[in-house]
Amino acid sequence: MAHPAINHTLFALGHGDLAEALGEFSEFVGPDDLLKLPVGRAMLAAPNVEEARESFVRFATAWDSGGFDTFLPPTAETRQFPVRGPDAPHHPVGWVPYEQRQDIYLYHAGRWFLWLADDHPQWHELSPTDGGVRRHPVARIYGASYETTCRLDLGQLAVWIMAEASVRVHWRGFGFSAHVHPGGTFHEPSIEITVHGVPEAEAASVAIELDVIAEGHNWSNPCDPDDHRFRFTSSMVPSGADGRRSPRPGQITIAYDDDDDDDDE
């Protein structure tokens, strides 16, 4: 049986039993679309519920009269509806067919949030910036050391992780090297640490310790397995192994999508 047609963008206030629908648009309205109109930016900066409601009315009127999409006021069925707000417990949501997806803008606790119904539906906190709108996944979990290293690029972070590992692991006679990809069109951000001269009996323990260190500087997201600061892997070169094909201890290789050759530091 065919699903009924759905309006793809809904604006609302509050959540749960107190949620109030403000109105809908038939097409998807992205966060950057709001900035096409000054009233859209004003709406994103609303300091309280009253301003959020009034600025939405101005935005909806302008969006409709500007020919972007027809504004659909809430019906008796949609005026009061339950919405799991951004402060509700987070859990993965199953994939929804494109035709049935509905993005929800929700003003809650003095801020606008967006339920983005893409392949990994979840709440995002919205913050207007000079160049657009920043979307911050609410469910994202940061490692214990993230705040300490969040301003480092991945090459610098690789050095930090190797230095931390050299202190935390208790074996001697081995070194570290790193292969880093900052991310780009064809690659996600990644760090691979190679440990040189590890006794085979200790390789598994060293790998676990490296995973724990890297996790402390990373982030994860229970709603999106692909949402992380960087992908981390490690490899071991055992004691006495032929390392001619491996990076040298102390070497950091930075790779880019548009480089034919890697840059060594």
N, C-alpha and C positions, 0 to 999 in steps of 0.2 A: 504494500500500500504506500502511495506517495505521501511524503511528509508535507504538512501545510507550509506555505510560504512564511518566511521569518524576516523581520527587519533586522539588519545586521549591526546596528549601533543603537545602544540604549544609554540614556543619561539618567542618573538617580542620585538621591540623597540618602545617607544613613545605610543601615544594613540590618539583616535579620527581620524580625517582625515589625520593626520601625522603618523599614525601607520604603521610600516613596519614589515612584517613577516620575521623571520630569518630561520625558518625551523620547521619540525614536526617529531614526532616519533609515531609509531602506538600504542604503549603501554603507560600506565601511568608511568610517571617518577616523583617520589615523591621527596620532598626537601632533605631528608636524602640520597636518591639515588645519588644525585649530589656529595656527599662527598665520594663516593666510589673511585673517581679519584681526584688526586690533582688539576687537571685543573678545576674540578667542584667547588671546594672551591675557587680557584682563580677567577672564573667567578662570584661567589656570592659576592666577595669583590671588584669587578671592580669599580674604582672611577669615571669613565666617560663613555660616549657613545662609544667612540672609543675602550676603553679597553673592554667594555661589548661585543661589536661586535666581536672583535678579540678573546677574551677568549671563546666566545660561539663556534666559528669555531673550536678552538682547542678541546673543550669539545665534540662537535658533532662528530668530526673525531675519537677521542679516544673511545667514547661510541659505535660508529659503529664498529670500528676495534676490539674492545674488545669483540664483540659478544653480547652486551646487547640488542641492538635494531638497526634496520636499519634507518639511517638518511635520511629524505626526504626533499630535498631542496624546497624552496617556488616555487610554480607555478605562472604563470601570474595572475591567479585568486586569489591566497592567498597573493601575494607579497604586495599589498595595500588593506587593509581591515579596516573597522571602529571598534574600540574597546572603550568601555566606560571605561575610566581609573579609577584608585583608588581614584582620587580627584573629580569624578563626584558624583552627589547626590546619596545617598544610598537608596535602596528600596528592599524589599523582591523579590526573583526570584522564580518562580514556579519550582517544582520538574521536573527533566529531566531523562528519562530512562538511565540506566547505559550505554547501547550501544551507546547513543548519547552524552554522557558527554565528554567534552574537557577541560582539565586544561590548563591555559594560564600563562606562565612566561612572565612578562613584565618589561623591564628596563625603569624606568621613574623617572625623578628628582634625578638622582644619586643613585637610589636604585632598587633592584629587588622586584617585587611584584608577587604574585601568585593568580590567579583566580582559587579557588579550587571548582570544580563542584561536591561537594558531596550533601547530602540531603538539605543543606542550602548554596547554592552557594554564594560566596562573595570573596572580595579581602583580602589578607593577606600580610602584609609587612614581608619580610624575613630577618633574621639577623643570620649569622653563629655564633655558640658558640663552646666551647671546645668539647662538647659532641654531637652536632648535629646542627640543624637549628631551630631557634625560629620562630614561626608563630604568628604574631600579627594581629588580625582582625581589619581592617581599620575602619569599621563601629561602633566599640565598643564605648559606651558613658559611661564616668566615673562620679560618683557622686561628688558633690562639696567637700566632705570631704575625698575622696578616698586617695589622696596623703598623708594626715595626718596619716592614719591608714594602708596603704598598706603593711607595714612590720610586722603587727601584725598577729599572727595566729588567728583562729576563736574563740578559747577560750578567748584569750585576747580581741578580738573585742567584744565579748558578754559582757564582763565586761565594756568596753568602752560605748557600747550602753545603758546598764542599768544605768551607771553613768550619761550619757547625758540625759536620760529620766527622772531620778530623779530630774534633774535641770529644765528641760523644761516643764514638766507637773505640774499643779498647785494644784493637790489634795494631801492630806496628809493621813497618816494612812494605806498605803499599801506598799508592798515590791515587789522585783523582784527575779526571778530565771531563769535559762537558761538551755536548753538542746541543745548540740552542736554535730554535726557530721562533722568531718574534710573532709569527702569524701573518697571514696574507690571504690572497684570493684562493690559493690552492692548498694551504696548510693552516692548521690551527696552531696557536702558541704551544710550544713544547720545550721541555728540558729533558735531556737524557744524560745521566751521570754514568761514566765508566769508572770502575774501581780496579786498579791494577795491583797485581801481586797478592790477591786474596787466597788464603788456603781454602781448598775446596770444601773442607768441613765447616768453614765459617761463612761461606758465600751466602747462604740463605739468611742467616742472622744479620749480615751486613745489609742485604737488600731490604729486609723488614725495617731496619733502623732508618735507612734512607727514605723509605716510604713515609714513615712517621714524621721525619723532619720536613719533607716536602709538603705533607698534608697541613702542617702548621702554618705554611705561607700561602696556601691555596684557598679556594672556596669551592663549595659544592651546592647542589640544589636538588632537593628531593622531588621536585616537579619536572626537572629537566636534566637528564644525565649528561647532556652535552654542555651544560653551563658550568664552566670552571675557568680559573685564571690561566691555567696552563695544564697540559697533559704531561704527566711525569712517568718516566721509565728509567730503569737502571740495568746495567750489564756488568758482568764480572770477568776479568782476565785473571785466571788462576796463576799462582806462583809458578815460575818456570815456563809459562806458556810463551809461544812465539808472538810477540806483540807488534811485529812489523806492519801489520795491516790495521792496527788499532791506533787511536789518537795517543799522543805522548802524554805522560803524566804532567799535569799542570797546564795542558793545552785547552783553550776554549774556542770552539768553532761556532761562528754565527752564520746561519744560512738564511737566504732570502728568496722569495719567489722569483724575483727578476735577476738573480745572480747566476751566471754560468759557473762561477767558482765560489767556494766558501771563503770567508774572511777569517783569518786566525788572529787571535789576540795573544 
